[in-house]
Structure formats: C-alpha cells, structure tokens
C-alpha cells in the first residue's frame, strides 16, 4: 500500500459540465502512477469522511483526480472552492486484509 497524501490540504474543485467529476480533487504527484479505470483504488479520509475503496480517475500524463459526490460533500459540509484535509493510500494487488485493516484503524484515530 502506498501513502499518497497525509493530512494534506487540497481545494475541492467545482468544474461544471465535467460529468461525475464536476466536484473533484486533484491528487498531487500522481501523474507517474499507471493504471486503468478501476485499477487505481484508494482508501483514506477526506475531513471526517472515510473512503472505502474509491476510484482515482486515470489521466494520461496528468495528476489523477478523485470525484467527490454529493454524499461526501454533504457529510463534510464542503463545496467547490473549500479546503479539505486529505489522507489517501493507493491499494495494490498484494495488500492483505490485515494491512488494510491496520490502515483503517490509523485513519479512524
């Protein structure tokens, strides 16, 4: 499991007409990560909202993005332009349930 972000402040972006990614976060320093839709799964936390296996959107030669749906925005009470605190881990095919469980315990603190 690779830690992508640790309590990093990011701006919640609102981009009208961008489909499921109308509200999203750009995850810095992820342009070099290779993968297809569905293979780039993350767990973590956005403010007080815990993410359970959420997809990163692959973008060729650009930092990946993660969509922030209405449920997440409502729970954290944030909208476009607001800052959020993000901790993210990239799941890898060899991660065990035990390792994932340990990370969730850390995130929940």
Buried (B, 14 or more C-beta within 10 A) or exposed (E): BEEBBEEBEBEBBBEEEEEEBBBBBBBEEBEEBEEEEEEBBBBBBBBEBEBEEBBBBBEEEEBBBBBBEEEBBEBBEBEBEBEBBBBBBBBEEEBEEEBBEEBBEEBEE
